[in-house]
Amino acid sequence: MGSVLAPGGAPRHLTVLRWYYLGTPVFWLVGAVWGVNVRVAFLDAFPVGRTVYYVLCFLIGIVALRAPQYASRLALYESATNLGLIILSVGVWYAQMLEWAAGPSAVVRVVSPAELVNFVLSTAIGTISYTLRRLERAA
């Protein structure tokens, strides 16, 4: 897989990572205004934790802009952390579902579209950053 350069001279995948992380304030704003948190849906119950996570993601964007050699590594760590937390939240949801099913009313919360979008975004960024890491090691 060749390295296709964007007009600024950076590989296109790296440019995608930069904009994804530098665009974090937009994700935060959409969550704050409309209540749709597609970036860190697993932190809906912890707004302070979500804000801290957004700040860290924005800092990854700044690092990707200033020191691009670290961008793919940080993006890989972030997306792996995000996917791990999503998996953990699904496990907690499943345990709650079992508890609710044993109770008198079997009303169960379903996985929301925002959580599914969060999973897809994290998987896409993880794939891009993993591919970049592999290309960097091959070079």
C-alpha positions in Angstrom: 0.0 0.0 0.0 1.6 3.2 -1.1 1.6 6.5 0.7 -0.7 8.8 -1.1 0.2 12.4 -0.2 -2.4 15.1 0.5 -1.9 18.6 -0.9 0.0 19.6 2.2 2.6 16.8 1.8 1.3 14.6 4.7 0.0 11.1 3.9 -3.8 11.2 3.5 -4.4 8.8 6.4 -2.4 11.1 8.7 -4.5 14.1 7.5 -7.7 12.1 8.4 -6.4 11.5 11.8 -5.4 15.1 12.3 -8.9 16.4 11.3 -10.6 13.7 13.3 -8.8 14.7 16.5 -8.7 18.5 15.8 -12.5 18.2 15.2 -13.1 17.0 18.7 -14.6 20.3 19.9 -17.3 19.9 17.3 -18.2 16.5 18.7 -18.2 18.0 22.2 -20.5 20.9 21.0 -22.9 18.5 19.3 -23.1 16.5 22.6 -23.5 19.6 24.7 -26.2 21.2 22.5 -28.2 18.2 21.2 -27.2 15.5 23.7 -25.9 13.2 20.9 -22.5 11.8 22.0 -21.3 9.6 19.2 -17.6 9.9 20.1 -17.7 8.6 23.7 -21.2 7.2 24.1 -20.0 4.9 26.9 -19.4 8.0 29.1 -23.0 9.4 29.0 -23.3 8.9 32.8 -20.0 10.7 33.5 -20.1 14.2 31.8 -16.8 15.3 33.5 -15.1 12.1 32.3 -16.4 12.8 28.8 -15.1 16.3 28.8 -11.6 15.1 30.0 -11.7 12.5 27.2 -12.5 15.1 24.6 -9.6 17.3 25.9 -7.2 14.4 25.6 -8.4 13.6 22.1 -8.0 17.3 21.1 -4.4 17.2 22.5 -3.8 14.2 20.3 -4.9 16.3 17.3 -2.4 19.0 18.4 0.4 16.4 18.6 -0.6 15.1 15.2 -0.2 18.6 13.8 3.0 19.5 15.6 4.8 16.0 15.7 3.2 13.8 13.0 5.6 10.9 13.8 3.6 10.3 17.0 0.1 10.7 15.5 -0.6 7.1 14.4 0.7 5.6 17.6 -1.4 7.9 19.8 -4.4 7.4 17.6 -4.0 3.6 17.9 -3.7 3.8 21.7 -6.8 6.1 21.9 -8.9 4.0 19.6 -7.9 0.8 21.4 -8.8 2.4 24.7 -12.1 3.6 23.3 -12.9 0.1 21.9 -11.9 -1.5 25.2 -14.2 0.9 27.1 -17.0 0.2 24.7 -16.6 -3.6 25.2 -16.6 -3.0 29.0 -19.7 -0.9 28.8 -21.5 -3.7 26.8 -20.4 -6.2 29.5 -21.9 -3.9 32.2 -25.0 -3.4 30.1 -25.4 -7.2 29.7 -25.0 -7.8 33.5 -27.7 -5.2 34.1 -29.9 -6.8 31.5 -29.6 -10.1 33.4 -30.4 -8.4 36.6 -33.4 -6.7 35.1 -34.6 -9.9 33.5 -34.6 -11.6 36.9 -36.7 -8.7 38.3 -40.5 -8.2 38.2 -40.3 -6.0 35.1 -38.2 -7.1 32.2 -37.6 -3.7 30.6 -34.2 -3.6 29.1 -32.3 -0.6 27.6 -31.1 -1.3 24.1 -27.9 -0.2 22.5 -28.4 3.3 21.1 -27.5 4.4 17.6 -24.9 6.8 19.1 -23.2 3.9 20.8 -23.1 2.1 17.4 -21.7 5.1 15.7 -19.1 5.4 18.5 -18.1 1.8 17.8 -17.8 2.4 14.0 -15.8 5.6 14.4 -13.4 4.0 16.9 -12.9 1.0 14.6 -12.3 3.1 11.6 -9.7 5.3 13.4 -8.1 2.2 14.9 -7.8 0.6 11.4 -6.3 3.7 9.9 -3.8 4.2 12.7 -2.9 0.5 12.7 -2.3 0.7 8.9 -0.1 3.8 9.4 1.9 2.1 12.1 2.5 -0.9 9.9 3.6 1.3 7.0 5.9 3.3 9.3 7.5 0.1 10.5 7.9 -1.2 6.9 9.7 2.0 5.8 
